[in-house]
């Protein structure tokens, strides 16, 4: 399906047919199993509030993530158009689902991993292409999905402006460790654990710092490859608490050789949950990294993170109690 660049770049449009699974008999989606995988797909009222959705019932997920998949082929992407990969799904138990946009030559244009749970989760991820390319949109739930039911409310690629209430960070609620990297330098020693460390037992990340090193950047939690656009007001929010008061520096920096600071925020992480926020804009398109620095004075401290996010201005801030 061809998607020419909109005359108005702020006209959002879906390039995926039946992205919300309304069609049954002539659905453009193809359900596939490979190897020893045993599963089936059913279209029906399985979405949020009884909306249309597709249900994947997996008896055996096979031995690789791609052994159970839902595919829509022959989508055309255009250069210089902001695209957003939208995923809305849930599962009968915790499991990981991978979504890939792959070119016909097999190269991966973009991909993301969603940590599914029994509650509905919706995520958006931005990407671009440098030249016109034909792609397949693939949803993988094999391998670790044996015995599970996965409901897909929406799988979409939207062309246009950044949608309202959208995060640019993968796993901003710290739902899975693959999205985040803990780095230490010099003499610093620290480790990260993912689990029920957020507020009220929600998903979160727990960082145990034995030695914070000599500089604040000697212990940091970070995520790279965040694409920022000019003319958009962004907010950064970090929700955290610590076993003793720690001063943290939150940096958003360009990933080019200049490593220029785009936004900087000082935050004091206390014994109770608190949220540090800031607003910023960029003058030109830039790929950035998000760093939360808390080395130096964090020795022998446990820091819990509930949320680390960059989002468009109309999104909701995490609540502070």
C-alpha positions as CSV (number, residue, x, y, z in Angstrom):
1,X,0.0,0.0,0.0
2,X,1.6,3.3,-1.0
3,X,1.7,6.3,1.3
4,X,2.9,9.4,-0.4
5,X,4.2,12.2,1.8
6,X,1.3,14.3,3.0
7,X,1.0,17.8,1.5
8,X,0.4,19.0,5.0
9,X,3.1,17.3,7.2
10,X,0.7,17.5,10.1
11,X,-2.0,15.4,8.5
12,X,-1.8,12.1,10.3
13,X,-2.6,9.0,8.2
14,X,-2.4,5.3,8.7
15,X,-0.5,3.4,6.0
16,X,-1.6,0.0,7.4
17,X,-4.8,-1.6,6.2
18,X,-7.2,-2.7,8.9
19,X,-4.8,-1.6,11.7
20,X,-7.5,-2.1,14.3
21,X,-8.6,-5.6,13.0
22,X,-12.1,-4.7,11.9
23,X,-12.1,-7.1,8.9
24,X,-12.3,-10.8,9.1
25,X,-13.1,-12.5,5.8
26,X,-10.7,-10.3,3.7
27,X,-8.2,-9.3,6.3
28,X,-4.9,-8.0,4.9
29,X,-3.1,-9.6,7.8
30,X,-1.5,-13.1,7.4
31,X,-1.1,-15.4,10.4
32,X,2.0,-17.6,10.3
33,X,3.5,-20.4,12.4
34,X,6.9,-22.0,11.8
35,X,8.8,-25.1,13.0
36,X,7.0,-26.9,15.9
37,X,4.8,-23.9,16.8
38,X,1.0,-24.5,17.3
39,X,-1.3,-21.5,17.4
40,X,-4.3,-19.9,15.9
41,X,-5.7,-16.4,15.3
42,X,-9.3,-15.3,15.9
43,X,-10.9,-12.0,14.9
44,X,-13.6,-10.8,17.3
45,X,-14.6,-8.4,20.2
46,X,-11.4,-9.0,22.1
47,X,-10.2,-5.4,22.2
48,X,-10.5,-2.8,24.9
49,X,-14.1,-2.2,25.9
50,X,-15.2,-4.9,23.5
51,X,-13.7,-3.3,20.4
52,X,-12.6,-5.4,17.5
53,X,-9.2,-7.1,17.9
54,X,-7.4,-10.3,16.9
55,X,-6.7,-12.9,19.5
56,X,-3.6,-15.2,19.2
57,X,-4.0,-18.4,21.1
58,X,-0.6,-20.0,21.4
59,X,-0.4,-23.7,22.4
60,X,3.3,-24.0,21.6
61,X,5.4,-21.0,20.6
62,X,8.1,-23.0,18.9
63,X,11.8,-22.4,19.6
64,X,12.4,-18.9,18.2
65,X,10.6,-15.6,18.6
66,X,9.5,-15.6,14.9
67,X,7.8,-19.0,15.1
68,X,4.4,-17.3,15.7
69,X,3.8,-14.1,13.8
70,X,1.2,-11.8,12.3
71,X,2.3,-10.1,9.1
72,X,1.1,-7.4,6.7
73,X,3.2,-7.1,3.6
74,X,4.0,-4.6,0.9
75,X,3.7,-1.3,2.7
76,X,5.5,1.7,1.1
77,X,7.4,4.2,3.2
78,X,8.5,7.6,1.9
79,X,11.6,9.6,2.9
80,X,11.4,12.7,5.1
81,X,8.0,11.7,6.6
82,X,7.8,11.2,10.3
83,X,6.4,7.7,11.0
84,X,5.0,6.4,14.3
85,X,4.8,2.7,15.0
86,X,1.8,2.2,17.2
87,X,1.2,-1.0,19.3
88,X,-1.8,-1.7,21.6
89,X,-1.9,-5.1,23.1
90,X,-2.2,-7.3,26.2
91,X,-1.6,-10.9,27.2
92,X,-2.9,-13.5,29.6
93,X,0.5,-13.5,31.3
94,X,3.7,-11.5,31.2
95,X,5.6,-12.1,28.0
96,X,7.6,-10.2,25.4
97,X,6.3,-9.3,22.0
98,X,8.6,-8.0,19.2
99,X,7.3,-5.8,16.4
100,X,9.6,-5.2,13.3
101,X,9.4,-3.1,10.2
102,X,11.5,-5.0,7.7
103,X,12.5,-4.1,4.1
104,X,12.0,-6.6,1.4
105,X,15.8,-7.2,1.3
106,X,15.5,-8.4,4.9
107,X,17.1,-5.3,6.6
108,X,15.3,-4.0,9.7
109,X,14.0,-0.5,9.4
110,X,12.9,-0.3,13.0
111,X,11.9,-2.6,15.8
112,X,10.7,-2.6,19.4
113,X,10.0,-5.1,22.2
114,X,6.8,-4.7,24.3
115,X,6.5,-6.3,27.7
116,X,2.9,-7.4,27.7
117,X,0.8,-8.0,30.8
118,X,-2.9,-8.5,31.5
119,X,-3.7,-4.8,31.3
120,X,-3.8,-3.0,28.0
121,X,-0.6,-1.2,27.1
122,X,-0.2,1.3,24.2
123,X,3.1,2.6,22.9
124,X,4.3,4.8,20.0
125,X,7.8,4.9,18.5
126,X,9.0,7.3,15.9
127,X,11.2,6.5,12.9
128,X,12.2,7.8,9.4
129,X,13.5,6.3,6.2
130,X,16.1,7.9,4.0
131,X,14.7,6.6,0.7
132,X,11.4,5.1,-0.6
133,X,11.3,1.5,0.6
134,X,8.8,-1.3,0.6
135,X,8.4,-3.0,3.9
136,X,6.6,-5.8,5.8
137,X,5.1,-5.2,9.3
138,X,5.7,-8.2,11.5
139,X,4.5,-9.0,15.0
140,X,6.3,-11.9,16.7
141,X,5.0,-13.7,19.8
142,X,6.7,-17.1,19.5
143,X,9.1,-18.9,21.8
144,X,8.1,-17.7,25.3
145,X,4.4,-17.4,24.5
146,X,3.5,-21.1,24.9
147,X,0.2,-21.5,26.7
148,X,-0.6,-17.8,26.5
149,X,-3.3,-15.7,24.8
150,X,-2.3,-12.4,23.2
151,X,-4.9,-9.8,22.2
152,X,-3.9,-7.2,19.6
153,X,-6.2,-4.1,19.7
154,X,-4.1,-2.1,17.2
155,X,-0.9,-2.5,15.2
156,X,-0.3,0.5,13.0
157,X,2.2,2.8,11.2
158,X,1.0,6.4,11.3
159,X,2.5,9.1,9.0
160,X,2.4,12.7,10.2
161,X,3.0,14.9,13.2
162,X,3.9,13.5,16.6
163,X,0.5,12.4,18.1
164,X,-0.6,13.9,21.3
165,X,0.2,12.0,24.5
166,X,3.0,10.0,23.1
167,X,6.3,8.9,24.6
168,X,9.5,8.9,22.7
169,X,11.2,6.6,25.1
170,X,11.0,2.8,24.9
171,X,9.7,1.3,28.2
172,X,9.3,4.7,30.0
173,X,7.6,2.8,32.9
174,X,10.7,0.6,33.2
175,X,8.7,-2.4,32.1
176,X,11.7,-4.3,30.7
177,X,15.5,-4.0,31.0
178,X,16.3,-4.4,27.3
179,X,15.5,-0.7,26.7
180,X,17.8,0.7,29.4
181,X,21.6,0.5,30.0
182,X,23.3,0.9,33.4
183,X,26.8,2.2,33.0
184,X,29.6,2.6,35.5
185,X,33.0,4.1,35.1
186,X,36.2,4.4,37.1
187,X,35.9,2.7,40.6
188,X,32.1,2.8,40.6
189,X,30.2,-0.3,41.3
190,X,26.4,-0.7,40.9
191,X,23.8,-3.2,39.6
192,X,20.3,-3.0,38.2
193,X,17.3,-5.2,38.9
194,X,13.9,-5.0,37.1
195,X,10.8,-5.9,39.0
196,X,8.0,-4.5,41.2
197,X,10.0,-1.5,42.4
198,X,7.7,1.2,41.1
199,X,5.0,3.0,43.1
200,X,2.4,0.6,44.6
201,X,4.3,-2.4,43.3
202,X,4.3,-1.3,39.7
203,X,7.1,-2.3,37.3
204,X,10.3,-0.4,38.0
205,X,14.1,-0.5,38.1
206,X,16.1,-0.8,41.3
207,X,19.7,0.4,41.2
208,X,22.0,-0.6,44.1
209,X,25.1,1.5,44.2
210,X,28.0,0.2,46.2
211,X,30.5,2.7,45.0
212,X,29.5,5.9,43.2
213,X,32.9,6.7,41.8
214,X,34.4,10.2,41.7
215,X,32.1,11.9,39.2
216,X,28.3,12.1,38.9
217,X,28.5,10.5,35.5
218,X,30.3,7.4,36.9
219,X,27.0,5.8,37.5
220,X,24.2,6.4,35.0
221,X,21.0,4.9,33.6
222,X,20.6,5.8,29.9
223,X,18.7,5.2,26.7
224,X,20.1,6.2,23.2
225,X,18.6,6.8,19.8
226,X,15.8,9.1,20.7
227,X,14.7,11.2,17.7
228,X,13.6,14.8,18.4
229,X,11.9,17.1,16.0
230,X,11.9,20.9,15.8
231,X,8.7,22.8,16.6
232,X,7.6,20.4,19.2
233,X,7.4,21.1,23.0
234,X,8.9,18.1,24.8
235,X,8.7,17.3,28.5
236,X,11.1,15.1,30.4
237,X,9.9,13.4,33.6
238,X,11.8,11.2,36.1
239,X,9.9,9.6,39.0
240,X,12.1,8.1,41.7
241,X,12.9,7.6,45.3
242,X,16.1,6.5,47.2
243,X,17.1,4.9,50.5
244,X,18.9,8.2,51.3
245,X,18.9,11.6,49.6
246,X,20.8,11.7,46.3
247,X,21.3,14.6,43.9
248,X,20.8,13.5,40.3
249,X,21.5,15.2,37.0
250,X,19.2,14.4,34.1
251,X,20.8,15.2,30.7
252,X,19.4,15.1,27.2
253,X,22.4,15.3,24.8
254,X,22.9,15.0,21.1
255,X,24.5,11.7,19.8
256,X,26.8,13.4,17.3
257,X,30.4,14.2,18.0
258,X,29.6,17.5,19.7
259,X,27.6,15.7,22.4
260,X,25.9,19.0,23.0
261,X,23.5,19.3,26.0
262,X,20.0,19.9,24.8
263,X,18.4,20.0,28.2
264,X,19.6,19.6,31.8
265,X,17.7,19.1,35.0
266,X,18.9,18.8,38.6
267,X,16.8,16.6,40.8
268,X,17.1,15.6,44.5
269,X,15.9,12.0,44.9
270,X,14.4,11.7,48.4
271,X,13.0,8.9,50.6
272,X,9.5,9.3,49.1
273,X,8.4,9.3,45.5
274,X,9.0,12.6,43.7
275,X,8.8,13.7,40.1
276,X,11.4,16.0,38.4
277,X,10.2,17.6,35.2
278,X,11.4,20.1,32.6
279,X,10.4,21.4,29.1
280,X,12.6,21.8,26.1
281,X,12.6,22.2,22.3
282,X,15.1,21.7,19.6
283,X,15.9,23.9,16.5
284,X,16.5,21.0,14.1
285,X,16.0,17.3,13.9
286,X,18.4,15.5,16.2
287,X,19.1,12.0,17.5
288,X,19.6,12.2,21.3
289,X,20.5,10.2,24.4
290,X,18.8,10.5,27.8
291,X,21.1,10.1,30.8
292,X,20.2,10.0,34.5
293,X,23.4,10.6,36.4
294,X,23.7,9.8,40.1
295,X,27.3,8.6,40.8
296,X,29.7,10.3,43.2
297,X,27.4,10.9,46.3
298,X,25.2,7.8,45.8
299,X,27.5,5.2,47.5
300,X,25.7,2.6,49.5
301,X,22.3,3.8,48.2
302,X,19.3,2.0,46.7
303,X,17.5,4.1,44.0
304,X,14.1,3.0,42.6
305,X,12.8,4.4,39.3
306,X,9.1,4.3,38.4
307,X,9.3,6.4,35.3
308,X,11.9,7.9,33.0
309,X,10.3,9.6,30.0
310,X,10.4,12.1,27.2
311,X,7.0,12.9,25.7
312,X,5.1,15.5,23.7
313,X,3.6,18.3,25.7
314,X,0.0,17.1,26.0
315,X,0.9,13.8,27.7
316,X,0.1,13.3,31.4
317,X,2.8,13.7,34.0
318,X,3.3,10.7,36.3
319,X,1.5,11.4,39.6
320,X,3.4,12.4,42.7
321,X,2.2,11.2,46.1
